[in-house]
Amino acid sequence: MVTIDAIAVFKVALLPALANCSWATISAAAEGGVADKCFNIGDSKNFTLNGVTYAAVIIGFNHDDKTAGGKAGITFQMKECLNTTYQMESSNTNANGWKGCAMRKNMATFLSQLNADLRAVIKPVNKKTSAGSQSTNIVTTSDSLFLLAEIEIFGATQYSKAGEGSQYAYYAAGNSRVKKVNNSASYWWGRSPDGSGSTNFCDVNSGGIASGNGASNSFGVSFGFCI
C-alpha cells in the first residue's frame, strides 16, 4: 500500500527549484508540511515590490507561530535591503517599541506594494519584542512583514532584552549578515529596542556586526515574511 508520506516524497521529487516554483506551489508545500523536504535553507526566489525586483531567501522552516494557529512552514527574509533607507522613528526614541514605531507602519505600505501572488499567500505570524524604554515586558504583535530581532539574527542578546525569539537556521549556519542597499554594504535595522537606553534600536552594521543606533537614522530595511 502506498503511504501518504510516500506520495509526498514522490510529489517533492517532481517540484522544480524554488526559484522556478510559483508562490502558490511554495505555499502548498508549506501548508502540506513538506517544505523542508522540497527546499533548502538559503534557497532564493525573486519577488517585486512597487515594481522593483528583489530576492528573498529561506531562513527557517517551521520556526514562526502563525497568528491563526500552528507553525508557518517557511520563513523568508530579503537577501539584501530595499533600495530606499528608512528611519525607525522620526526622532531618537524607542519608547513605542516595535508595536508602535513608524517603521512598523511602513510595513503595511510595503505589503500593499508586493506582487499580488506573493501577497495572497503570506501568513501573519506572532512576533515578540520588548516594549521599549529598557522594558523587560515582551509584547506580541501579529505581523505579515516584520524586521528581525537581534537574537533571531545573532543567537544572542548583546543589546536587546531577552525573550524576543530564537535564531533562524540561516544565520545559525553561518550565512553572511552583510546586506546591501543599492549594491553597497549598509547598516540595516532590526526590530529590537536597545535594552540599555530609550533612544536606540538594534541594527546590523555594514560589516555584519551587531550594533545599536538612534532611531532617527536612515538605514537599510530587510524584512521577513512567512508562508
Number of C-alpha atoms within 10 A of each C-alpha: 4 6 8 9 10 11 11 16 14 11 13 17 11 9 15 12 13 19 16 13 13 14 21 14 14 24 23 16 23 23 15 11 18 19 20 16 13 20 20 17 19 19 16 21 20 14 19 14 15 12 10 12 12 16 17 22 22 25 27 23 25 18 18 23 18 21 17 12 9 11 20 26 26 27 24 24 24 22 24 25 26 22 14 11 17 20 20 29 23 15 13 17 22 28 19 16 26 29 21 14 19 17 21 19 13 14 17 14 11 13 18 12 15 18 16 14 12 17 16 13 16 20 23 21 26 18 25 21 27 28 23 30 19 19 17 15 14 17 17 16 16 17 22 22 23 26 23 25 30 33 23 20 23 20 16 15 19 16 21 26 25 19 16 22 18 17 20 22 19 23 18 13 11 9 11 11 20 18 25 20 19 14 10 12 17 22 28 29 32 27 27 29 35 31 25 14 17 20 22 28 32 25 30 24 21 18 13 17 12 21 20 23 19 21 28 18 19 17 23 28 28 22 24 20 25 29 30
